[in-house]
Amino acid sequence: MTIVDWAAADAGPVGALYAEEAQYWWQTFSWDTAEQWAHIETARTTWGLPGLLARDASGQTRGWLYYLRTENAGVQLGGVTASDTATTEALVNRLTTLEHDRRLSAFTPARAPGLAAVFQRAGWIVTPHVYLTRSTADGLPMPNGPVRVRPWRGGDTGLAADLLRHAYAGLDGRLFAPGGQEDEWRSYVRGLTDHAGCGRFLSGASGVALADGFEETPAGVVLTTAIADDMAHIAQIGVNRRLVPGGGGRSLLGYA
């Protein structure tokens, strides 16, 4: 097994990897990722988005990964694809060695065989999360809750970032803002609202919650994107628990 930098790889074979990954995301999550892979290929061939390819003795690609170096000495892993556990391990170990002086993080499906165990052996902390889906074809009544939700406004980026920064604590927040800093959270929210990495932002299905008696202080936020023509993705729900000890998430979910 040989691990190489993907920078010099031909566009054709790399494009085939993207196509296989796009099919996985569509079949598994009903997520149309064609636009995202086009952006990643542009980043790979212009400014050098880092990535690795795992090749066997015949030169066939058995796995790959890509990642982003952030401004605060962090690395955000975009995903790992591999044909077997040995390839998964070779890729993760090489990444961990190459970027040993940076804080490594990932928020990714268990696409590669043995990924969770490989991460743990390489010293990563693994926390499972569940991706939930449901149909809205039969309608979803607005649940009663302790807050009212107003529509998203163009200037809400800062307040959303501040609310999410305080709503998250510990390791969970590092999935989105590795250092937990205000500028990281603002960059994260702008990534959802201004870019297509997590789907096309749906301002009409996003909003800010206001608690009774605290109309000037946001009590919660929901950010929603479209990931296909008939599939929406609730990218974030955050609640200020000092203002709304319970039920605020229900109101935001119902609104979205």
Residue pairs with C-beta under 8 A, 6 or more apart in sequence:
1 54
1 55
1 56
1 62
1 86
1 87
1 90
2 54
2 55
2 56
3 52
3 53
3 54
3 55
3 90
3 91
3 94
4 52
4 53
4 55
5 50
5 51
5 52
5 53
6 14
6 44
6 51
6 52
6 53
6 64
6 66
7 44
7 48
7 50
7 51
9 53
11 41
11 45
13 61
14 41
14 44
15 41
17 61
17 64
17 81
18 37
18 40
18 41
19 37
20 81
21 33
21 37
21 79
21 81
22 32
22 33
22 34
22 37
24 111
25 31
25 32
25 33
26 32
26 33
26 228
28 109
29 131
29 133
29 227
30 133
30 227
30 228
30 230
30 231
31 199
31 227
31 228
31 231
31 233
32 227
32 228
32 229
32 231
35 196
36 196
36 197
39 196
39 197
40 49
40 66
40 78
43 49
44 51
44 66
49 66
49 68
50 66
50 67
50 68
50 69
51 64
51 65
51 66
51 67
52 64
52 65
52 66
52 91
52 94
52 95
53 61
53 63
53 64
54 61
54 62
54 63
54 64
54 82
54 87
54 90
54 91
55 61
55 62
56 62
62 82
62 83
62 84
62 87
63 80
63 81
63 82
63 83
63 87
63 88
63 90
63 91
63 112
64 80
64 81
64 82
64 91
65 77
65 78
65 79
65 80
65 81
65 91
65 92
65 95
66 78
66 79
67 75
67 76
67 77
67 78
67 95
67 99
68 75
68 76
68 78
69 75
69 99
69 102
70 76
70 178
70 184
72 103
72 178
72 179
72 181
72 184
73 101
73 102
73 103
74 102
74 103
74 104
74 105
74 178
74 179
75 95
75 99
75 102
75 103
75 104
75 105
76 105
76 106
76 178
77 95
77 104
77 105
77 106
77 108
78 108
79 106
79 108
79 109
79 111
80 88
80 91
80 92
80 106
80 108
80 111
80 112
80 115
81 111
81 112
82 88
82 91
82 112
82 113
83 113
84 113
85 113
85 114
85 117
85 118
87 112
87 113
88 112
88 113
88 114
88 115
88 118
89 114
89 118
89 121
89 122
91 112
92 115
92 118
92 119
92 122
92 124
93 122
95 104
96 104
96 122
96 123
96 124
103 178
103 179
104 124
105 174
105 175
105 178
106 119
106 124
107 129
107 175
107 176
108 115
109 131
110 116
112 118
116 126
116 128
119 126
120 126
125 171
127 171
127 172
140 254
141 254
142 251
142 254
142 255
143 250
143 251
143 253
143 254
144 250
145 247
145 248
145 250
145 251
145 254
146 211
146 212
146 244
146 246
146 247
146 248
146 251
147 209
147 210
147 211
147 212
147 219
147 220
147 244
147 247
147 248
147 251
147 252
148 209
148 210
148 251
149 207
149 208
149 209
149 210
149 220
149 222
149 251
149 252
149 255
150 207
150 208
150 210
151 203
151 204
151 206
151 207
152 203
152 204
152 206
152 207
152 208
152 223
153 208
156 208
156 221
157 186
157 189
157 190
157 193
158 186
159 208
159 218
159 221
160 189
160 208
160 218
160 221
160 223
160 236
160 238
161 182
161 185
161 186
161 188
161 189
162 182
162 185
163 218
163 220
163 221
163 238
163 240
164 173
164 176
164 185
164 188
164 189
164 221
164 236
164 238
165 173
165 177
165 180
165 182
165 185
166 240
167 238
167 239
167 240
167 241
168 176
168 177
168 180
168 238
173 180
174 180
176 185
176 188
176 236
177 184
177 185
177 187
177 188
178 184
189 223
191 197
191 198
192 198
192 201
192 223
192 225
192 235
192 236
193 201
193 203
193 223
194 201
198 225
198 227
198 233
198 235
199 225
199 226
199 227
199 233
199 235
200 225
200 226
200 227
201 223
201 224
201 225
202 224
202 225
202 226
202 232
205 222
205 224
205 232
205 255
205 256
206 221
206 222
206 223
206 224
206 256
207 221
207 222
207 252
207 255
207 256
208 218
208 220
208 221
209 218
209 219
209 220
209 221
209 222
209 239
209 244
209 248
209 251
209 252
210 217
210 218
210 219
211 217
211 219
211 240
211 243
211 244
211 248
214 243
217 240
217 243
218 240
219 239
219 240
219 243
219 244
219 248
220 237
220 238
220 239
220 240
220 244
220 248
220 249
220 251
220 252
221 236
221 237
221 238
221 252
222 234
222 236
222 237
222 252
222 253
222 255
222 256
223 234
223 235
223 236
223 237
224 232
224 233
224 234
224 235
224 256
225 232
225 233
225 235
226 232
226 233
227 233
232 256
234 253
234 256
237 249
237 252
237 253
237 256
239 248
239 249
239 252
240 248
241 248
